[in-house]
Each structure stands twice: as C-alpha cells, then as structure tokens.
C-alpha cells in the first residue's frame, strides 16, 4: 500500500528527493530572510533539502515538517 501525505509538497517530489539523498533526515529551525522556517536536511550529506516557512502558526509548520520527514524516512526504509 502506498503511503499518502497531505502536505504542500507532493509525494512524487518527496520520493524523488529521498532517492537522491538517502537519509535519515532531520528538522532544524531556520529563517529564509523574513519568514521563520523548519528546514529538512539529509543527515548523511548535511544537505538542505527543503523548508516549511511560517509567520505565526509554528505548530502547523512543525507538524508539516515532521510529516515530511516521516514520509521521506519511510521511502528509504527508515520509519
């Protein structure tokens, strides 16, 4: 059964990233100039992969980033 993810990023994109950057993945707090972000990094290569930006809804953004990391880890067999 294929896992579906409800996020601003498509399953296809996240699966493609996971194929090129074989995690595990981690979340770090950051900024992109004006927005606060939760950044997803590949831990093995220390490569920044994507960011979830937010202004006020920090909990939503953190949950979004956690969902993304869980999905990507599941694509590489790292649930």
C-alpha positions as CSV (number, residue, x, y, z in Angstrom):
1,X,0.0,0.0,0.0
2,X,1.3,3.4,-1.0
3,X,1.5,6.0,1.8
4,X,-0.2,9.3,1.0
5,X,1.0,12.5,2.5
6,X,-1.2,15.6,2.9
7,X,1.4,18.4,2.6
8,X,2.3,21.4,0.4
9,X,4.9,19.1,-1.2
10,X,3.8,16.3,-3.5
11,X,4.5,12.6,-2.7
12,X,6.2,12.3,-6.1
13,X,8.6,15.2,-5.3
14,X,9.5,13.9,-1.8
15,X,10.0,10.4,-3.1
16,X,12.4,11.7,-5.8
17,X,14.3,13.7,-3.1
18,X,14.5,10.6,-0.9
19,X,16.0,8.6,-3.8
20,X,18.8,11.1,-4.3
21,X,19.5,11.8,-0.7
22,X,19.4,8.6,1.3
23,X,18.6,9.9,4.8
24,X,18.0,9.8,7.6
25,X,16.5,13.3,7.6
26,X,16.3,15.9,10.4
27,X,14.5,19.1,11.1
28,X,16.3,22.3,12.1
29,X,14.9,25.7,12.8
30,X,15.9,28.5,10.5
31,X,15.0,31.6,8.6
32,X,14.7,32.5,4.9
33,X,15.3,36.2,5.3
34,X,11.9,37.3,6.6
35,X,10.0,34.1,7.5
36,X,10.9,31.6,10.2
37,X,11.3,28.1,8.8
38,X,11.7,24.5,9.7
39,X,14.4,23.1,7.4
40,X,14.7,19.5,6.3
41,X,18.3,18.2,6.0
42,X,19.8,15.0,4.8
43,X,21.8,13.9,7.9
44,X,24.3,11.8,5.9
45,X,25.3,14.6,3.5
46,X,24.3,17.7,5.6
47,X,22.4,18.9,2.5
48,X,19.5,21.3,2.9
49,X,16.5,19.8,1.1
50,X,13.5,22.0,1.7
51,X,11.9,24.4,4.1
52,X,8.5,24.9,5.6
53,X,8.0,28.6,6.2
54,X,5.7,30.2,8.7
55,X,4.9,33.5,10.4
56,X,2.6,32.7,13.2
57,X,1.5,29.1,13.1
58,X,4.7,27.5,14.3
59,X,2.9,24.3,15.4
60,X,1.4,23.7,12.0
61,X,4.8,24.2,10.3
62,X,6.5,21.9,12.8
63,X,3.8,19.2,12.2
64,X,4.2,19.7,8.4
65,X,8.0,19.2,8.6
66,X,7.6,16.1,10.9
67,X,5.2,14.6,8.4
68,X,7.6,15.2,5.5
69,X,10.5,13.7,7.4
70,X,8.4,10.6,8.4
71,X,7.3,10.1,4.8
72,X,10.8,10.5,3.4
73,X,12.3,8.2,6.0
74,X,9.6,5.6,5.1
75,X,10.6,5.8,1.5
76,X,14.1,4.7,2.4
77,X,13.0,2.1,4.9
78,X,13.8,4.3,8.0
79,X,10.4,4.6,9.7
